[in-house]
Amino acid sequence: MRTIFDMASLHLSIPAHEALELLGSAIRANRIRKRWSSEELAERVGVSRATISKVEHGDATVAIGTYFEAALLVGIDLFGDGASRHRMVANKRDELVLLPATARRRKRIDDDF
């Protein structure tokens, strides 16, 4: 079933839509468990109530930072606890240092003699 929010983000894959819907549903469930209204969460995140509604419905047009901030405020751990998250960030930074700065297509070499 398509919602009004899907219309602006039809270019996303089904797994991406499902991931947004899953995160939005978890945010809503945790907000309700905390007994916060959508207006309260919106105020804490610094966005409108309409934006929180979009987040809770998995709208892909909302900034990912807004999703992450809402998730953290309602108690959803993103990428584990603080210590493991810091380690993961450091590991990814180290990995990126070892990789080329840009990705280029490999030139096709015609070695047919």
ZIBEL-V606396 format. One record per residue. N is the residue number from 1. SS is DSSP state (alpha for helix, beta for strand, coil for the rest). PSI is psi in radians with two decimals (none if undefined). D_CENTER is the distance of its C-alpha to the mean C-alpha in Angstrom with 2 decimals. Layout:
# ZIBEL-V606396
N&SS&PSI&D_CENTER  N&SS&PSI&D_CENTER
This chain:
# ZIBEL-V606396
1&coil&2.15&21.74  2&coil&2.50&20.06  3&coil&3.02&19.14  4&alpha&-0.54&19.58  5&alpha&-0.48&15.83  6&alpha&-0.44&15.86  7&alpha&-0.59&18.54  8&alpha&-0.15&16.58  9&alpha&0.65&14.11  10&coil&-0.25&16.63  11&coil&-0.17&16.08  12&coil&2.66&13.04  13&coil&2.82&14.14  14&alpha&-0.77&14.69  15&alpha&-0.62&12.55  16&alpha&-0.75&9.44  17&alpha&-0.76&10.69  18&alpha&-0.68&11.42  19&alpha&-0.73&8.14  20&alpha&-0.73&6.85  21&alpha&-0.71&10.34  22&alpha&-0.82&10.39  23&alpha&-0.75&7.71  24&alpha&-0.73&9.49  25&alpha&-0.68&12.74  26&alpha&-0.69&12.32  27&alpha&-0.81&11.71  28&alpha&-0.82&14.76  29&alpha&-0.78&16.79  30&alpha&-0.61&16.44  31&alpha&-0.78&17.24  32&alpha&-0.70&20.27  33&alpha&-0.61&21.31  34&coil&-0.12&21.45  35&coil&0.63&23.48  36&coil&2.47&21.55  37&coil&2.86&21.82  38&alpha&-0.53&19.01  39&alpha&-0.70&21.06  40&alpha&-0.79&21.01  41&alpha&-0.73&17.27  42&alpha&-0.75&17.09  43&alpha&-0.74&19.78  44&alpha&-0.64&18.19  45&alpha&-0.50&14.90  46&coil&0.56&17.19  47&coil&3.12&16.32  48&coil&2.84&18.34  49&alpha&-0.61&18.68  50&alpha&-0.65&17.94  51&alpha&-0.70&14.45  52&alpha&-0.67&13.87  53&alpha&-0.74&15.42  54&alpha&-0.76&13.07  55&alpha&-0.85&10.00  56&alpha&-0.30&12.16  57&coil&0.04&13.02  58&coil&0.51&9.71  59&coil&2.16&10.66  60&coil&-0.14&9.00  61&coil&-0.15&11.05  62&coil&2.43&9.34  63&coil&2.45&8.03  64&alpha&-0.54&4.57  65&alpha&-0.60&7.22  66&alpha&-0.75&8.46  67&alpha&-0.84&5.88  68&alpha&-0.75&6.31  69&alpha&-0.76&9.92  70&alpha&-0.75&10.58  71&alpha&-0.80&9.53  72&alpha&-0.71&11.75  73&alpha&-0.57&14.42  74&coil&0.07&14.91  75&coil&0.35&15.22  76&coil&2.13&12.31  77&coil&2.19&12.51  78&coil&2.05&9.57  79&coil&0.63&11.30  80&coil&-2.98&14.61  81&coil&3.08&16.94  82&alpha&-0.79&17.64  83&alpha&-0.82&20.27  84&alpha&-0.60&18.54  85&alpha&-0.74&15.39  86&alpha&-0.72&17.96  87&alpha&-0.75&19.73  88&alpha&-0.73&16.80  89&alpha&-0.81&16.14  90&alpha&-0.73&19.92  91&alpha&-0.73&20.22  92&alpha&-0.67&17.74  93&alpha&-0.76&19.64  94&alpha&-0.74&22.84  95&alpha&-0.75&21.81  96&alpha&-0.54&20.95  97&alpha&-0.59&24.37  98&alpha&-0.30&26.06  99&coil&2.75&24.54  100&coil&2.68&25.99  101&coil&-0.55&24.63  102&coil&2.80&24.07  103&coil&2.28&23.96  104&coil&2.62&26.99  105&coil&2.51&28.30  106&coil&2.40&31.12  107&coil&2.34&34.45  108&coil&2.14&36.22  109&coil&2.18&39.56  110&coil&1.73&42.36  111&coil&0.39&44.36  112&coil&1.95&46.41  113&coil&none&49.99
